[in-house]
């Protein structure tokens, strides 16, 4: 378990409903790739994979992640 505050500033205006986390290409030598790790999920105020207190995103406005859950099946 990791604690801390996840936050971001909006780069586009709209209503969040989906997210993607991906490996930073710069961390692996700056090579553009279609095979780097990715994780997609749902966004909502509650009951989603990632919950935000406000799902309306404005350009340049800060948004804080209230909760994030990722479950991976056992191999």
CORKA-V359444 format. One record per helix or strand. SS is the DSSP state (2 for helix, 1 for strand). FROM is the first residue (numbers start at 1). TO is the last residue. Records with the same first field share a line. If there is no record, write none. Layout:
BEGIN
SS: FROM-TO + FROM-TO
END
This chain:
BEGIN
1: 7-10 + 14-15 + 18-22 + 38-44 + 50-52 + 56-57 + 59-59 + 62-68
2: 25-28
END
